[in-house]
């Protein structure tokens, strides 16, 4: 066996050198449609950050999303926040360049320092029942959401003033 073959063969077997024939899935990347998003989703975990952190839901820290037709969404967070309304837009690009833009006006300042949450995520897992959203910048967290079979229970949506009052433990 030649010296070149000795180091190329292991790389080829490990899949580090592509072959001339590529699978059909690689030729035609999947693309999510709005219909794929509609319904209830539950945050499963977030991974990333500068130190490779993993954040899991707890009884005090969880997220539910409900994607509705016509680009509307509901975000549900633990008390005292509750339910917030927003919008979303799904790009037409194929994965891995497809994006999901989420905007939520009046986002609580205790969680997000700006008056409106506005973020574009890259969709990294266009498969049924799983949605992986990549922040694509900064500390680059990947947020994993799964279809929530338990359903989305609408709750009373407090005003931003109510949220600030509850969060601070008193009145303004």
N, C-alpha and C positions, 0 to 999 in steps of 0.2 A: 504494500500500500504506500502510495507516495505521501510525502510530507503534507502537501496541500489537502489531499483527501482525508488525512488523519484529523485535521481540525475542521474541515467543512462538513463531514458526515455527522458528527455529533450536533453541530449547530442546525443542520437540516432536520435531524430527527427530533430535536427539541422545538422545531417550528420557528426558529429564529431566522431561517432563510426561506422565503416564500417559494412555493412551487409555481409552475406555469399554469396549472388549473386551480382556480379559486372556487370555493363553494358558492352556491347561488345566493346564500344569505349575505355574503361579503360583496357580491356584485350589486345587489339591490337592498340598500339599508332600509330598515323598517321606518315607518313614519306614523306617529300618533295622529288620530283625528279627534275632534271635539267629542264625538260619541264615545271614544275610548276613555275620556276623562270624566264624563258625566257621572255623578253619583258621589258616594261617601268614601273618603280616604282617611286613613289614620297614620300618623307619624310613627315609624317603627324605630328609627335611629338616625343619628347624624355622625359622619366620620370625616376626619380631616383636621384642619388647623395646622399650626406650625409644628406641633409636637405629635401629630397623628392621634388626636383624641377621639374617643367614641362617647357619644352622649346618648343615653337611653331614656325613654319616658319613665316617669314616676307618677305617684298619685298627685303630686303638686306640679308636675311639669309634663304636659302632654299637648298634642295638637290634633284637631280634626279639621278636615277641609271638605266642603261640599261644592263641587263644580256644577253649575246650573247652565241651562241653555242661554244663548245670547250673551256669552262672555261674563256672566255674573258668578260670584262665588261668596260663600260664607266661611269664615274662619272662626273656629271655636277654641278658646283657650281657657285654662283653669280660672276659677274665681280669684280675684274680683273682676277680671277682665270680661269674661263671657264671650258673646258672639259679636263678630265684626263683619261688615259687608264690604265687598270689594269687587274688582273686575279682573279678568284675565284675557290674554290673547295668545294664541298658539300660532307659531310661524309655520309656513309651508315647506321649509327645508327638510330634507331627509336627515335621519339620525346619522352621525352624532352632532350635526349642526342645527338641529331643530331646537327652538327655544320656547319657553313659556314665560310670559311677562305677567307678573302679579302686582296689582296696585290696590292698596287699602288706605283710604283717607282716614284722618283722625286716629292714627295708630297710637296707642298709649306711649307717652314719652318715657315711661319707666322701662320699657322694653326696647324701644327704637327711638334714637335721639332726634329724629326728624319728624315734622308734622304729618308726613305721609310715608307709608312703606311702599317702596317701588323697587322691584328687583326683577332682573331677567335671569332665568336659569337655563342651562343647557340640559336637555333631556338625554340621559345616558342609559336608560333601560326601557325601551319601547316594547315591553312584553305585557301580556294580560295580567292584571292584578298587582303589578309592581310598577312603581314610578320612582326613578332615581333622578333627583334634581341636583345639578352641579352648579355651584355659585360661579365658577369660572374665573374668579379673581381673588385678590386679597389672600385670606387664609384657606380658601378653597374647600369649604365643607361640601360633602355629598350628603343630601338628605333623602332618606329612604321612606317612601310611603307605600302602604298596602291598602287594597280595597277593604273597607270597613263593613263587614257583614252585620255588625250589631246595629247599624243604622245611625243616622244623624238626628239627634233629638234637639229640635229648636228650643232655645231658651230666650228669656227676656234679654233684650239688648240694652245695657245701661248706656247712659249718655257719657261723653268724655268727662264731664264734671263729676258724675257719680263715680267713675273709675278712679279719678284723681283723689276724690274724697276717701273712697274705700282703701286705696293703696296707701295713702298717708296715715290712715287710722283716725282721721278727724275731719273737720270741715275746713274750708279755705279761709 
